[in-house]
Amino acid sequence: MSVTTTTHLNFRGAAREALDFYQTVFGGRAVAVTYKDVGNVQNENEADWVMWGEVVGDNGFHVMAYDVPSQLPWNRGENPFFVSVRGDDVDEISALWQKLSDGSTVVRPLEAAQWAPLYGMLTDRFGVTWVMDVTSPYNG
């Protein structure tokens, strides 16, 4: 069992452009899954926005990104990133969630999601927002 942490950048409509740019800088591969790709369109104008994306370089560089939907609060200077904790073991991620949630505000409960066996988001007592999930292969 192992977990990884990755900086998860938040944008409002510019995630694909940012991911493409970071790929030109760091190399590797870029992946961008849109809200339309997973059938989670809340606003038609945002259907092609990135719901989940990443750049993974051969040199170890890794960054994740998404476009914050307009129905959620977002301020470029206040919440430009999350810390993403990913693992492949449900029990391990659940245990970490339990510990980290002490004194936190749960943004989204840790539960099954359309794209992952477990996914959740919380803001800890220090104001850091964490995204936690159990990985699964994307077959889109």
C-alpha positions in Angstrom: 0.0 0.0 0.0 1.2 3.5 -0.7 -0.2 7.0 -1.1 1.0 9.9 -3.1 0.5 13.7 -2.7 0.2 16.0 -5.7 -0.5 19.6 -6.0 -4.0 20.0 -7.5 -4.5 23.4 -9.2 -7.8 25.1 -9.4 -8.9 27.2 -12.3 -12.1 28.7 -13.8 -12.1 27.7 -17.4 -8.3 27.7 -18.0 -7.3 24.3 -16.7 -6.8 22.8 -20.2 -4.7 25.7 -21.3 -2.6 25.4 -18.1 -2.1 21.7 -18.4 -1.1 22.1 -22.0 1.4 24.8 -21.0 2.9 22.7 -18.2 3.3 19.8 -20.6 5.3 22.0 -22.9 7.5 23.0 -20.0 8.0 19.7 -18.2 7.2 17.1 -20.9 5.3 13.9 -20.3 1.7 13.3 -21.0 -1.3 15.5 -20.4 -4.8 14.1 -19.7 -8.0 16.1 -19.5 -11.4 14.7 -18.7 -14.3 17.1 -19.2 -17.6 17.4 -17.3 -19.2 16.2 -20.6 -16.9 13.2 -20.8 -18.3 11.9 -17.4 -21.9 13.0 -17.9 -21.7 15.6 -15.1 -22.7 18.8 -16.9 -24.3 21.3 -14.5 -23.9 24.3 -16.9 -23.9 23.8 -20.6 -21.3 26.6 -21.0 -18.9 24.6 -18.9 -19.4 21.1 -20.5 -15.9 21.2 -22.0 -14.2 22.4 -18.9 -11.8 20.0 -17.2 -13.3 18.0 -14.4 -10.1 16.1 -13.8 -6.7 16.6 -15.5 -3.0 16.0 -14.9 0.4 16.2 -16.4 2.8 13.4 -15.6 6.4 13.9 -16.7 9.0 11.2 -17.2 11.2 13.3 -14.9 8.8 12.9 -11.9 6.9 16.1 -12.4 3.2 15.6 -11.6 0.4 18.2 -11.3 -3.3 17.9 -11.3 -5.9 20.5 -12.3 -9.6 21.2 -12.8 -12.0 23.9 -13.6 -14.1 24.9 -10.6 -17.7 25.0 -11.7 -19.5 28.4 -11.5 -21.9 27.2 -8.8 -18.9 26.7 -6.4 -17.0 29.5 -4.9 -13.6 30.2 -6.3 -11.1 33.1 -6.0 -7.8 32.9 -7.9 -5.9 34.3 -5.0 -7.7 32.5 -2.1 -8.1 28.9 -3.2 -5.8 28.3 -6.2 -4.9 24.7 -5.2 -5.8 21.6 -3.2 -3.5 18.9 -1.9 -4.5 15.6 -3.5 -3.9 12.3 -1.7 -4.3 9.2 -3.8 -4.0 5.6 -3.0 -5.1 2.2 -4.2 -6.4 0.8 -0.9 -9.9 1.7 0.4 -9.0 1.0 4.0 -5.8 3.1 3.9 -7.5 6.1 2.4 -10.5 5.8 4.8 -8.2 5.7 7.8 -6.3 8.7 6.6 -9.6 10.5 6.0 -10.7 9.8 9.5 -7.6 11.2 11.0 -7.4 14.3 8.8 -11.1 15.1 9.3 -10.6 15.9 13.0 -11.6 19.5 13.3 -12.2 19.8 9.6 -15.1 21.0 7.4 -16.2 18.3 5.0 -16.8 19.7 1.6 -17.8 16.4 0.0 -18.1 13.2 2.1 -15.7 10.3 1.4 -17.8 8.0 -0.7 -18.1 6.2 -4.0 -18.0 8.5 -7.0 -18.7 7.9 -10.7 -14.9 8.0 -11.4 -13.5 6.5 -8.2 -14.3 3.8 -5.6 -13.9 6.6 -3.0 -13.6 10.3 -3.3 -13.9 13.1 -0.8 -12.9 16.7 -0.1 -12.4 18.5 3.2 -10.8 21.6 4.5 -8.7 20.9 7.6 -8.5 23.1 10.7 -5.6 24.9 9.2 -7.5 26.0 6.1 -5.9 23.5 3.7 -8.3 21.8 1.3 -7.5 18.1 0.7 -8.9 15.9 -2.0 -8.7 12.2 -1.2 -9.5 9.3 -3.5 -8.9 5.7 -4.3 -7.5 5.3 -7.8 -9.1 3.4 -10.6 -8.2 3.2 -14.2 -9.9 5.7 -16.5 -11.4 3.9 -19.6 -12.8 7.0 -21.4 
